[in-house]
Amino acid sequence: MRIRPLRVEDVADAAALAGCDDSVVGHLVRHDPAGAWAADDAGALAGVVLSTRRDLLWSLSALAVVPAAAAVGPVLLDAALAYSRGCLRGLGVVPDDPATARWARLAGFALHPTMRLAGRVDRSALPIVDGVREATPADRALVESVDRQVRGAARGADHEILEAGSGLLVCDVTTGSGYAYHRGGSPVALAATTREVARRLLWAVLARSAGRQPVEVARLSAEQDWAVDVGLAAGLGVHVGGFLALRHLRPPAPYLPSRWLG
């Protein structure tokens, strides 16, 4: 078993192992090669770790190993953490997996349990939302400014992946600013400078669900009770599972992280 950089030819296998889209893995290999590593077992992919570095924020995107190679998990994480040198903060979305949670904690991350809202939106509960509109290319500066205030780093090149197959809403009013990437009535990523703006954006996203299409609002730390209130009012159920792993960073809020891009 050897630990080596993840290569372009590994993308399909790495995506299958990590449970994400090929496009995400390809994007990270292209933009963050120093944060992408593989466990190679005689030519077969036994494990993969993906991470990003944006401004001074390092994010763990994925960490997955085959069951027979569980011992290599911490080694892969250490390889990716070398990419975080010089960063002030660390963030990662950890699935509901005891081994991955253990590795993150042993690496110095604080684990914050997360919730998930799921179900069909009660359309009779949808309020009239003012101040939310579809984004234009001119809104990139607004989105980057919100991210720097809320999560401590802009997303930069990651917008090209978030924009693929997703819509983008923005809200810029006297009480604050924010944005929400969304797909099928579910938020993909959301950040705002105030809870009021975050609530407006989440309601606007839920309103874009079609008919009785199920939606999901995932990766909610306890600080996102504003989102829990919106979800309950919309008729969604609450479920528990997974963690937000943070290092030298308080839980960002109001904030719904991207599954793969923090």
RODO-2510 file (C-alpha; in nm, 4 decimals, decimal comma):
residues 262
     n   res          X          Y          Z
     1     m     0,0000     0,0000     0,0000
     2     r     0,1403     0,3372    -0,0958
     3     i     0,0098     0,6927    -0,0614
     4     r     0,0464     0,8931    -0,3806
     5     p    -0,1055     1,2032    -0,5399
     6     l    -0,4445     1,1483    -0,6998
     7     r    -0,4197     1,1582    -1,0777
     8     v    -0,6601     1,2555    -1,3539
     9     e    -0,6924     0,8922    -1,4571
    10     d    -0,8135     0,8118    -1,1025
    11     v    -1,1120     1,0473    -1,1207
    12     a    -1,3851     0,7940    -1,2019
    13     d    -1,2698     0,5406    -0,9409
    14     a    -1,2168     0,8108    -0,6785
    15     a    -1,5639     0,9534    -0,7398
    16     a    -1,7216     0,6100    -0,7040
    17     l    -1,5331     0,5445    -0,3801
    18     a    -1,6158     0,8868    -0,2325
    19     g    -1,9757     0,8817    -0,3568
    20     c    -1,9566     1,2090    -0,5471
    21     d    -1,9699     1,3283    -0,9074
    22     d    -1,6757     1,2866    -1,1418
    23     s    -1,6905     1,6614    -1,2094
    24     v    -1,6243     1,7436    -0,8438
    25     v    -1,3236     1,5118    -0,8207
    26     g    -1,1874     1,6391    -1,1519
    27     h    -1,2296     1,9976    -1,0338
    28     l    -1,0394     1,9314    -0,7105
    29     v    -0,7597     1,7388    -0,8801
    30     r    -0,7221     2,0297    -1,1214
    31     h    -0,7367     2,3160    -0,8694
    32     d    -0,6029     2,1481    -0,5521
    33     p    -0,3639     1,8707    -0,6572
    34     a    -0,1633     1,9072    -0,3349
    35     g    -0,4778     1,8270    -0,1350
    36     a    -0,5817     1,5175    -0,3325
    37     w    -0,4256     1,1817    -0,2396
    38     a    -0,4862     0,8153    -0,3080
    39     a    -0,4076     0,4915    -0,1278
    40     d    -0,2817     0,2619    -0,4025
    41     d    -0,3004    -0,1119    -0,3330
    42     a    -0,1105    -0,2793    -0,6179
    43     g    -0,2771    -0,0556    -0,8745
    44     a    -0,6248    -0,0582    -0,7173
    45     l    -0,7660     0,2463    -0,5419
    46     a    -0,8119     0,1555    -0,1745
    47     g    -0,8696     0,5053    -0,0399
    48     v    -0,9008     0,8701    -0,1382
    49     v    -0,8889     1,2079     0,0309
    50     l    -0,9833     1,5411    -0,1284
    51     s    -0,9313     1,8846     0,0217
    52     t    -0,9305     2,2490    -0,0841
    53     r    -0,7518     2,5650     0,0160
    54     r    -0,9268     2,8982    -0,0376
    55     d    -0,7758     3,2142     0,1109
    56     l    -0,6734     3,0940     0,4610
    57     l    -0,9440     2,8268     0,4942
    58     w    -0,8620     2,4582     0,4399
    59     s    -1,1623     2,2324     0,3751
    60     l    -1,1899     1,8554     0,3826
    61     s    -1,4054     1,7583     0,0853
    62     a    -1,4020     1,3782     0,1088
    63     l    -1,2242     1,0961     0,2883
    64     a    -1,3143     0,7385     0,1949
    65     v    -1,1444     0,4006     0,2138
    66     v    -1,2482     0,0468     0,1307
    67     p    -1,3371    -0,1561     0,4445
    68     a    -1,0321    -0,3796     0,4169
    69     a    -0,7991    -0,0765     0,4239
    70     a    -0,9502     0,1146     0,7173
    71     a    -0,6088     0,1631     0,8790
    72     v    -0,5001     0,3877     0,5931
    73     g    -0,7641     0,6533     0,6700
    74     p    -0,5535     0,8564     0,9179
    75     v    -0,2522     0,8349     0,6857
    76     l    -0,4538     0,9814     0,3985
    77     l    -0,5885     1,2571     0,6228
    78     d    -0,2365     1,3462     0,7355
    79     a    -0,1285     1,3745     0,3724
    80     a    -0,4127     1,6144     0,2983
    81     l    -0,3508     1,8147     0,6163
    82     a    -0,0022     1,8959     0,4911
    83     y    -0,1835     2,1120     0,2342
    84     s    -0,3332     2,3148     0,5205
    85     r    -0,0005     2,4508     0,6460
    86     g    -0,0287     2,8264     0,6832
    87     c    -0,4087     2,8206     0,6945
    88     l    -0,5761     2,9768     0,9971
    89     r    -0,8921     2,7645     0,9917
    90     g    -1,0182     2,4207     0,8905
    91     l    -1,3628     2,2934     0,7977
    92     g    -1,5085     1,9652     0,6813
    93     v    -1,8432     1,7923     0,6369
    94     v    -1,8133     1,4480     0,7967
    95     p    -2,0703     1,1802     0,7066
    96     d    -2,2487     0,9649     0,9627
    97     d    -1,9526     0,7279     0,9784
    98     p    -1,7805     0,6457     1,3107
    99     a    -1,4385     0,5847     1,1571
   100     t    -1,4260     0,9137     0,9660
   101     a    -1,5490     1,1043     1,2712
   102     r    -1,2792     0,9400     1,4830
   103     w    -1,0054     1,0290     1,2352
   104     a    -1,1222     1,3919     1,2189
   105     r    -1,1305     1,4234     1,5975
   106     l    -0,7863     1,2669     1,6404
   107     a    -0,6588     1,5172     1,3826
   108     g    -0,7688     1,8022     1,6087
   109     f    -1,1094     1,8923     1,4676
   110     a    -1,4044     1,9796     1,6914
   111     l    -1,7070     1,7712     1,5908
   112     h    -2,0432     1,9477     1,5787
   113     p    -2,3397     1,7110     1,5273
   114     t    -2,5620     1,8064     1,2349
   115     m    -2,9281     1,7742     1,1430
   116     r    -3,1128     1,7259     0,8182
   117     l    -3,4599     1,8503     0,7212
   118     a    -3,6437     1,6404     0,4658
   119     g    -3,9889     1,5942     0,3195
   120     r    -4,2372     1,7661     0,0939
   121     v    -4,3015     2,1365     0,1273
   122     d    -4,6427     2,2441     0,2543
   123     r    -4,7056     2,4982    -0,0161
   124     s    -4,9854     2,6620     0,1834
   125     a    -4,7189     2,7658     0,4357
   126     l    -4,4978     2,9463     0,1822
   127     p    -4,4779     3,3183     0,2633
   128     i    -4,4377     3,6032     0,0177
   129     v    -4,0650     3,6775     0,0146
   130     d    -3,9341     4,0184    -0,0863
   131     g    -3,5812     4,1147    -0,1778
   132     v    -3,4663     3,7826    -0,3242
   133     r    -3,3771     3,7658    -0,6925
   134     e    -3,1932     3,5537    -0,9460
   135     a    -2,8221     3,6345    -0,9496
   136     t    -2,6349     3,7898    -1,2406
   137     p    -2,2601     3,7762    -1,3140
   138     a    -2,2331     4,1192    -1,1505
   139     d    -2,3263     3,9613    -0,8148
   140     r    -2,0035     3,7625    -0,7823
   141     a    -1,8439     4,0360    -0,5701
   142     l    -2,1434     4,0321    -0,3342
   143     v    -2,1265     3,6544    -0,2968
   144     e    -1,7529     3,6583    -0,2308
   145     s    -1,7941     3,9356     0,0269
   146     v    -2,0629     3,7389     0,2121
   147     d    -1,8451     3,4268     0,2165
   148     r    -1,5475     3,6162     0,3577
   149     q    -1,7662     3,7582     0,6347
   150     v    -1,9443     3,4315     0,7211
   151     r    -1,6972     3,1485     0,6499
   152     g    -1,3707     3,3399     0,6473
   153     a    -1,2871     3,2718     0,2826
   154     a    -1,4234     3,3297    -0,0654
   155     r    -1,5007     3,0276    -0,2843
   156     g    -1,3091     3,1416    -0,5908
   157     a    -1,2866     2,8675    -0,8533
   158     d    -1,5448     2,6533    -0,6714
   159     h    -1,8257     2,8640    -0,8146
   160     e    -1,7837     2,6890    -1,1491
   161     i    -1,8853     2,3577    -0,9863
   162     l    -2,1603     2,5060    -0,7705
   163     e    -2,3107     2,6791    -1,0737
   164     a    -2,3247     2,3564    -1,2758
   165     g    -2,6844     2,2377    -1,2628
   166     s    -2,7779     2,4803    -0,9846
   167     g    -2,9528     2,8146    -0,9656
   168     l    -2,8210     3,1057    -0,7619
   169     l    -3,0356     3,3457    -0,5620
   170     v    -2,9097     3,6601    -0,3925
   171     c    -3,0555     3,9004    -0,1410
   172     d    -2,9062     4,2435    -0,0813
   173     v    -3,1237     4,4633     0,1412
   174     t    -3,0631     4,7244     0,4094
   175     t    -3,0646     4,4560     0,6811
   176     g    -2,7981     4,2371     0,5202
   177     s    -2,6855     4,0299     0,2234
   178     g    -2,6674     3,6666     0,1267
   179     y    -2,6845     3,4027    -0,1430
   180     a    -2,8152     3,0514    -0,1955
   181     y    -2,7208     2,7925    -0,4546
   182     h    -3,0167     2,5622    -0,5061
   183     r    -3,1314     2,2608    -0,7041
   184     g    -3,4812     2,1138    -0,7183
   185     g    -3,6060     2,3179    -0,4249
   186     s    -3,3158     2,2133    -0,1985
   187     p    -3,0276     2,4405    -0,0978
   188     v    -2,6833     2,3353    -0,2184
   189     a    -2,4997     2,6062    -0,0215
   190     l    -2,6224     2,9173     0,1587
   191     a    -2,4588     3,2018     0,3481
   192     a    -2,5938     3,5317     0,4771
   193     t    -2,4851     3,8140     0,7024
   194     t    -2,8087     3,8056     0,9053
   195     r    -3,0659     3,5439     1,0021
   196     e    -3,3451     3,7464     0,8451
   197     v    -3,1753     3,7365     0,5062
   198     a    -3,0948     3,3659     0,5506
   199     r    -3,4607     3,2894     0,6232
   200     r    -3,5732     3,4823     0,3148
   201     l    -3,3308     3,2891     0,0975
   202     l    -3,4285     2,9489     0,2368
   203     w    -3,7992     3,0179     0,1912
   204     a    -3,7299     3,1295    -0,1669
   205     v    -3,5385     2,8072    -0,2331
   206     l    -3,8140     2,5865    -0,0879
   207     a    -4,0698     2,7720    -0,3007
   208     r    -3,8845     2,6480    -0,6092
   209     s    -3,9689     2,2847    -0,5369
   210     a    -4,2072     2,1401    -0,7923
   211     g    -4,5411     2,0085    -0,6674
   212     r    -4,4838     1,7297    -0,4144
   213     q    -4,1171     1,6939    -0,5003
   214     p    -3,9197     1,5949    -0,1857
   215     v    -3,6571     1,8419    -0,0676
   216     e    -3,3663     1,8284     0,1741
   217     v    -3,1962     2,0931     0,3857
   218     a    -2,8815     1,9186     0,5076
   219     r    -2,5710     1,9735     0,7213
   220     l    -2,7352     2,1923     0,9871
   221     s    -2,5285     2,2530     1,2989
   222     a    -2,7067     2,3705     1,6140
   223     e    -2,6308     2,7319     1,5185
   224     q    -2,8662     2,7001     1,2211
   225     d    -3,1846     2,6927     1,4297
   226     w    -3,3199     2,9640     1,1993
   227     a    -3,3197     2,6996     0,9214
   228     v    -3,4819     2,4388     1,1477
   229     d    -3,7636     2,6861     1,2204
   230     v    -3,8168     2,7481     0,8481
   231     g    -3,8123     2,3761     0,7720
   232     l    -4,0628     2,2905     1,0444
   233     a    -4,2930     2,5704     0,9306
   234     a    -4,2684     2,4288     0,5774
   235     g    -4,3745     2,0831     0,6962
   236     l    -4,0349     1,9109     0,6802
   237     g    -3,9171     1,6473     0,9276
   238     v    -3,5966     1,6659     1,1337
   239     h    -3,3327     1,3917     1,1227
   240     v    -2,9916     1,3670     1,2901
   241     g    -2,6660     1,2427     1,1400
   242     g    -2,3111     1,3421     1,0543
   243     f    -2,0867     1,6204     1,1791
   244     l    -1,9443     1,9567     1,0878
   245     a    -1,5729     1,9307     1,1687
   246     l    -1,4054     2,2603     1,2568
   247     r    -1,0540     2,3609     1,3549
   248     h    -0,9755     2,7100     1,4910
   249     l    -1,3160     2,8174     1,3615
   250     r    -1,6462     2,8815     1,5327
   251     p    -1,9475     2,7326     1,3524
   252     p    -2,0239     2,9758     1,0665
   253     a    -2,3765     3,1178     1,0791
   254     p    -2,6091     3,1751     0,9093
   255     y    -2,4564     2,9100     0,6886
   256     l    -2,5421     2,5867     0,5076
   257     p    -2,2192     2,4317     0,3759
   258     s    -2,1756     2,2600     0,0445
   259     r    -2,1387     1,8826     0,0839
   260     w    -1,8129     1,8671    -0,1118
   261     l    -1,6840     2,2257    -0,1047
   262     g    -1,7466     2,3355     0,2527
***
